[in-house]
Amino acid sequence: MTSISGLTAFAICAHPDDIEFHMAGTLLLLKQAGADIHMWNLANGCYGSTVYSKNDTAAIRWGEAQAAAHEAGATIYPPVVDDLNIFYAADLIARVASVIRRVQPDIILTHPPQDYMEDHMNTCRVVLSAAFTRNMPNYVTDPPAPSAPGDTVIYCAMPHSLRDGFRQRVHAGQYVNIESVLAQKRSMLAHHKSQKEWLDATQGMDSYLDYMEVASAAAGKLSGRFAYAEGWRRYSHQGYAAREHDVLAEALGALCWVDPDYEDSLNQV
């Protein structure tokens, strides 16, 4: 794996545990390679309980998210909205843009534009617009932060169950081999004890941690070469970077496999 000291990676998702479930493996590998890593859940998880009050749930889940970030060696930022309040709106874009300008990430990892839940899809849209303003000095963030020249390459994770909201199978453009960090990914996810209780009670997702491993194995199977993987689709560089480059593949080397069939499909007329 290439040494990438000086690289900054920023995982931005909707709810506490989304990062751990969908992208912690890639984030951990980037950390091992020398990257500075950051985590942010836009929503506070306040509705993720059948036992605790709204405020108590938000406080519990913030504590769980901080514990997971500490284990990863990541900087974490506090949530800014309640669950189901992530909307594609100017005020939220300005708040997200302010943090992105301060972090100045080379890589952003976020949700896919197609998924089963609006909070996930809206997070993707907000992040895309917020990152787009990074180099715009006339755009005023909330709170104000100066524009930050530099390239940002954005990668969208695979949707839950590897299918979009209409149940269509989604294939990634590249896959990251997370087998070596799967145990730590599981350990990070295990900090979210309240979410496991919530999912068990409301969605029947017994063995929450095991389900994450099953999902990682399913992504690995799609790759055709890894036992456990996280899949990614790289967003267009236009408006975000001066040139088209795959900084994730460059950073992780053999741990990141780019699917040539997917790349060929992008060039078809």
N, C-alpha and C positions, 0 to 999 in steps of 0.2 A: 504494500500500500504506500502511495506517495505521501511524503510529509507535506502538510498543507498549513503550516504555522502562518497565522495572519489572516486566514479565511474565517468568515463569520457566517454561521447558518442560523436561521430563525424559523422555528416551527410555529405556525399560527393556526389554531383550530377553534372550534366552536365551544366545546364543553370540557370540563375536567375529565380526563381519561381518554379523550379522542387522540391526543398525541401519543400516549402510551400504547394505545391499541393499534393505531394505523402507521406510525412513523418513528417510533422510538428506536427501532433497530438501526435505521439509517442514521439517525441523529447520534446515536452512541458510536457508530463506526466513524463518523466525521470527527467526533470528539477524540477518539483514539488516534486519529491521524493528525491531530494537532489543531483542529478548528475550535473556535470560540462558539459555543452553542447557547441559544436562547429559546425560551418557551413562553407561549401566551395563549390562554383560553379567553376568548372574547366574552363569553357568558359565564355566569357564576355557578351554574348548576343548581339553582335554588329550587327547582321543581323535581329534582331527582330523589325524592324520598316519599314514602308512605307513612313514615314514623315521626320525623322531625318537622318543626315549623319551617316556613320559607327562609327566615333569617338564619336560623340555626343550621339548616341544610347548606346554605351558601357558605357559612363560616367553616363548617366541617369539611366541605369539599375544597375550599381554599387551602386549608391545612394539609389535606391529602395531596393536592397538586404541588404544594411547596416541598413536601417530603419526597415526592417522585423526582422533582427537579434537582433537589439536593443530591439524591443518589446519582443522578446523571452528570452532576457537575455543571448544571446549566443555570443561567440567569433567568428568572421568571418574573413576569409582569402581572399585576392584579387585573381581574376581569373588569369590564366596564358596563355591562348590561345584564339584565335578567335573562334566563332562558326564554326562548320564543320571542325575543326582542332584537334579534340580529336582522336588521332590515338594510336593504341597499338604499342608504340615505346619506345626504351630504354631511350631517353632523357626525355620524359614525365613521365615515370615510376620513374626515378631518382628524378625528382622534387616533385612528389607526395609522394614518400617514405621519403623525407627529412621532409616534414610537418608532416607526420604520426609519425615519430620518435620523433619529438618535442612535439606533442600532447600526444602521448602514450595512445591511446584510448583503453578502455576495450570493447567498442561496436563500430562497424562501421555500419552505415546505408547507403545503396547505391542503385543504379538502379538494375533491374533484368538483367540477361544475355540474355533474350529474350524480345524484345520490338519492337516498330514500327520505331525507329530512331537509326541510327548508333552511334550518339554521346552518347546516353544513354548506349547502349551495350558496346561501347568501354570504357566508364567511368568505368563500372563494371569490365572489364578485367584489366584495368590499376590499379584500386584500389586493386584488388585481388593480383596482382603481387607486387605492392608497399608494401602492408601490409605483404606479405610473407617475405620481406627482413628485417623486423623490428629487428630480432635477429641475423642478419648476419654481424659481424664486418668487414668482408672483402669486403662487398658491399659498394661502395662509392655513396652517394646521391648528389643531386645538389640543394642547396649548401650542403657541407658536414655536416652531423649530426651523432653523435655517435649512435651505435646500442642501442636499448632500450629493455632489457629483459622484458617479461610479456606476458600475454595472450590477444589476440584480437579475439572477436567473431563477425563474419560478418553476417549481415542480408540483404537480397535483397528484395526490395519492389515489389509490384505487378506492372505488365506492365500497360500502359495506356489502358483504356477500359477493363482492366482485361483479355486481350487477347494478345497472342504473335503476331509476324508479319504475321503469316499465319492464323490469326483469330481464333486460337484455344483457348478455355477457359482455364485460368490458375487458379488453386486453391492454396491457401496459406497453409503453414503448421501451422501457428498460426495467430491469429487475436487480435488486440489491440482495446479495446473499447475507442473511442475518443469522445464520446458524450459530456463529461464534458468540453472538450477544443475545441469543434468544432467552437464556436464563435471566439475564439482567433486565431485559424487556419485560419478562414476566414479573420480576421483582418490583419494577417500577409500577406496573399495572396493579399489583397487589396492594399498593398503598391506598388505592381507591376502594376501600372496604364498603363504604356507604353505597357506592354505585353498584357493587355486586349484589347487595341486599335489595336495592331498588329494582334491578333487572330481574332478579329471581322472582320478585313479587309481582311485577307487572308484565314481563315479557317471556317468562318461562325459560330464561337463559341460565339454566343450571350449569355449574362448572364454568363460570365466566372466564377464568384464566385459561382453562383448557380450550375454550372456544377461540380465544385469541391464537393459540397455537395451531388449531385446526385451520383458521383463516390464513395464517402465515404459511402453513403447508400447502394450502390450495393455491396461493400465489406462487409458491415454489414449483408446484406442478405445472402451472401455466408457463413458467419460464423454460421448462423442459430440461433443467440442469441443476437446480438448487433444491435442497430438502425443505428449506424455509426461506421465504423471501418477502420483500415489500416491493410492490410495483409502483412505477411512476410514469407520468406523462409530462414531458417538458413543454411549457408554454412558449409561445412565440417570443423571440427576443426583441421584436420591434416595439420601440418605446421604452424598453427596459435595459437594453444593453447595446453597446456600439457594434457588436458583431455577434453572430450566432455561434455559441460554443456550449459544450456540455460539461459544465464545471463539476457536476456530481460524478460523472464517469471519469473525468480527469483526476479527481481527488481520490476516488476509491479503487481505481485500477481494475484488477481482475475480480474484485468483489461486486462490480457493477457490470452487468451484461446488457448491451443494447441489442434489441431484437431487429435484425436486418429486414425482416419481412414488414415490420411496422414502419421502418424508415422508408422502405421502398414504396409502401402505400401512400406516403406523404407526397411522393414525386409523380404519382400517376395523374394524368390529365383527365 
